[in-house]
Amino acid sequence: METVPKILSTIDSNRPVLLVDADEVLLRFVESLEFYFPTQGFELRLTSFQLTGNIYHVKTGLIAKPHLTRTLIADFFEACVDKVPAVDGAAEALAALSQYFQIIILSNVPSNCRLRRAKSLASMGMDYPIIANKGDKGPVAKTFAEATSAITVFIDDLPPQHTSVRLNCPASHRVHFVADPRLAKMIAKAPDANVRYDNWHELTPYLINLIGPQAGSSFI
C-alpha cells in the first residue's frame, strides 16, 4: 500500500512535484453521483457549488440532512469508486506532464477505497501514486514541498483546500480546477489559488511553461 513515507522515499529532490486531486479534476465525480443517487431514492440538484443542501429525497422532496449526505457519499464510494469516468484529456495531460513533474494524486477518497481507485485510474492511463487523504490537504502538501527544491504545484476544485495549502506551503503554485462546466459557472476562482483553469488542454502547456521556457518549447 502506498503511504506518504513510501512515496516520499521515491521523490527526486531536484524535480518539480505535481499534487493533483481526483474528483472533478481527473474524474467526473458529480456526473457519477447524479446517476447513483436515484438508485437510492435521491436526486442531486445543482443549484450551488456544494453537495450538502442540494440532495433531495425523490418521493418526499425533502433535503437530505448533513449526516445522511455523508452516508450517501460514503455508500457511493463503496459502490462506485471504480466506475467513475475520466475527465476529458486528463490521462493525456498527465502523461505529458510526467516528463517534467513527479505526479502524485492527492485525493480525499476513503482509505478503504484507495486501492480500487488506484486500479481504476491506472486502467484509464493514470497510473500514479495515490494518497487517500482525510481533511485538509495542506499538511501533506507541505511534506512534499519540503522534499524538493523545485516548484510544487497543487490542483484542486475546492477553495478551502487551496487555503489550507497556502497556509502550510505558501511557495506552492495553486491551480483551481473545476471539470464539470455546470459547477464551474457557479464559483469564481478560489481566493487562495494562483490561477484558474477548467480544462486540461489549456492547463497542460501553462504548467509546462511554468517550470521554464525551455521545457515549454518542447510541448506540442
Secondary structure, 3 states (H helix, E strand, C coil): CCCHHHHHCCCCCCCCEEEECCECCCECHHHHHHHHHHHHCEEECCCCCCCCCCEEECCCCCECCHHHHHHHHHHHHHHHCCCCCECCCHHHHHHHHCCCCEEEEEECCCHHHHHHHHHHHHHCCCCCCEEECCCCCHHHHHHHHCCCCCCEEEEECCHHHHHHHHHHCCCCEEEECCCCHHHHCCCCCCCCCCEECCCHHHHHHHHHHHCCHHHHCCCC
